[in-house]
Amino acid sequence: MVLVAGSANLDFVVRAAHIPAPGETVMGHSVQSFAGGKGANQAVASARAGGVRTEMVLALGRDSHADFLKTSLRSAGVGLHLHESAKQTTGTAFICVADNAENAITVAPGANNDLQVQHLPSLAGFSHLLMQLETPLPTVTACAAAAKAAGLTVVLNAAPAYPLAPALLALVDILIVNEGELRSLAPGAGSVAQAMQALPCAAVVVTLGAQGSAARFGEQWFFQPGFAIQALDTTGAGDTFCGMLVAQLSQGMPPAQALQRANAAAALACTAMGAQASIPTQAAVAAFLQSLGPEDLAAVTRLRDACHLPPHE
Ligand code: RIB
C-alpha cells in the first residue's frame, strides 16, 4: 500500500497568451477551477495506476473547496486520513497556463500548513510513503522519520525547491526532483549525473521535461526519453510521474519499466487541462505505450550523453 502525506489545493487556472512578467497585466482567455495540490495529484496518480491501494493524509479547511477536493480524491479511489483545520481555509493555487502549455503557479497553503506528524495513520501495511514540500518541513521530516522507523520506503518529491537539511535527505530512500530542484540541492556539481551522484539518497530520479527522465538506483543508471505529444497544459505532469512511479515500484516493477510508465503517464497528463482532471489511468498509459514503435535506442543514448555520465560509469 502507498501512503501519500501532502498538500491539496483548489487550482484557479487562467489561460493566457503568455505568463505575465513582473508588473505586467495579461488579459486571459478563460478561467476554470480544478482539484490540485502536489500531494493530492500524486495520490490520484498512484490510485489511477491501479494494482495498489493508495491512501492520503491531508489537511483541509471547513469550506466548500474542501468538499470539492475530497470528492475528487475519493472518486479516484484514494482513501483519506483527513485533518480538518478549524482556523485555516483549504489551500488554493493560482495558475497561469500559457498557450505554449507552460505555467506559473502561486500557492496559498492555508490548511496544508496545519498538517502534522500526529495526523499520520498507523503505518502497518504500507510499503511506501510519498511526500512533497508543500507542507511544513518539520512535518515532512518527522513523517519521514516515522516511516523509516516503521520500515517503509521513504520517497520525497522535493518540490517546490527548498534547501533541505542533511538530516532529512538521510531519511529519503528515493528522491524525485526536476533539474532546477536537483541543482539547488547539489550546487556546484557539474553535470546532471554528477549532481545525482552527489546526493546521499539510495535512488535519485530526475525529470527533464520533454527530454524525459534519468534515474540512479544504487549504482544502476536508467535513461527514459520523453514521448512526443501535443502539450496543452503541463500542470501536474511531474506529480503524475511521481504517483505512477511509486505505485509501480511498490508492486515490484523493475525501475526501467516503472520509469517508462511514469514518463508515459506524465506525457499524457500534458494533453488535457487541469491537474487531477488530466491524470491518466493505467489502461490509458498501456494503450499509449502499445501504440508506439520499439524504443528508440539513439534517443536513450542522446539523453545519457546530455546527462554527461562521467567516463568511469
Ligand atoms: O504540481 C502542480 C500543483 O502545484 C498544482 O495542482 C497546484 O495546486 C500546486 O500545488
Residues whose N, C-alpha, C, O or C-beta is under 5 A from the ligand:
A	BS01	RIB	N9 D11 G36 G37 K38 A93 T235 G236 D239 A275
